[in-house]
Amino acid sequence: MNDNQLLRYSRQIMLPQCDIAGQQKLLAAHVLIIGAGGLGSPAAMYLAAAGVGSITVYDDDVVDLSNLQRQIAHHTSDIGMDKAISTQQTLNQLNPEVRVHAVKQRLEGETLENEVKNADVVLDCSDNFATRFAINKACVAQQTPLVSGAAIRFEGQVSVFTPGTNNSPCYNCLYQSDGEELQNCATNGVIAPITGIVGSMQALEAMKLIMGIGTTLTGRLLLLDGLTMEWNCLKLKKNPHCPTCGS
């Protein structure tokens, strides 16, 4: 690291759990973020600010006025712009040292498999069941850690899935693929800070995975009720009959 990097990341480096070795792991890491909306915005911004060396962002949508209440990577002047490109511009302004690859495309099929394979950690910041199950399946196949987040109304949830380690369950162990389509913010609404809380927690879990520190949310589902400000933690077990990761 050069002198500017030592100064930029000094408040992290002084933490004994991180130190210079941890910061160097962040600088060498590649994170894939799928979705540049309410969750992807804060997650991407904190990972870039913290010094994750390479970030790939996929989103096939454009910035709309109704997004600006919670999708903080985008600005009023970005309305009509591709969300992936708007996010890239924000991250470049925040930390020009980070390499940001932005793609306006729904990530699926062989491209999804390849992107997941090339990532150290995947963040699922999407908003629909089909995408979530596809991401989970690719992460299980490639043995890539997955940080999953969701937010709606005043409620948020976060979990980590680490295929092949710690007897981790997968997303399909938690939710059945033949269930009802996930509710989304467009039809149910969402209070702005909930997405910020969940996205920030996804960034923190990703950094812990990269640096190999602390205890991640593998095998646990963390739930937040923003109206009462109560947290609940559910323990998750691997489903031996799971169609994605079961035997």
GILIN-V440482 format. One line per field, one symbol per residue. ss: DSSP state (h for helix, s for strand, l for the rest). phi: phi as a letter, one per 30 degrees, with the letter a starting at -180 (. if undefined). psi: psi as a letter, one per 30 degrees, with the letter a starting at -180 (. if undefined). A space follows every 50 residues. Layout:
ss = ???
phi = ???
psi = ???
This chain:
ss = llhhhhhhlhhhhlllllhhhhhhhhhllssssslllhhhhhhhhhhhhh lllssssslllsllhhhllllllllhhhlllshhhhhhhhhhhhllllss ssslllllhhhhhhhhhhllssssllllhhhhhhhhhhhhhhllssssss ssslssssssslllllllllhhhhllllllllllhhhhlslhhhhhhhhh hhhhhhhhhhhllllllslssssssllllssssssllllllllllll
phi = .ddddddecedddddddchddddddddcdbccccjccddddddddddddd jddbbcbcacccdbeddddbcddcbedcejdddddededdddddaddddc ccbdaddaiddeedddddcdbccdcdbbdedddddedddddchcebccba bahccbbbabbbeibhhddbedddbddcdddedbddcbiadededddddd dddddddddddibicddeibcccbcddchccbbcdccdcdcddccdd
psi = kleeeeeegefeefkffdaeeeeeeeffljkkkjkhbeeedeeeeeeeef gkekkkkkkgllklefffffifflleffkflkeeeeeeeeeeeejffkjk jkkjkkjlbeeeeeeeefkekkjjgagleeeeeeeeeeeeefhkkkjklk kkcgklkklkkikflghkllefeekkfgalkklleefflkkefeeeeeee eeeeeeeeeefhlajlgkgkjkkkjfefhkkkkkkkkkjfgkfefl.
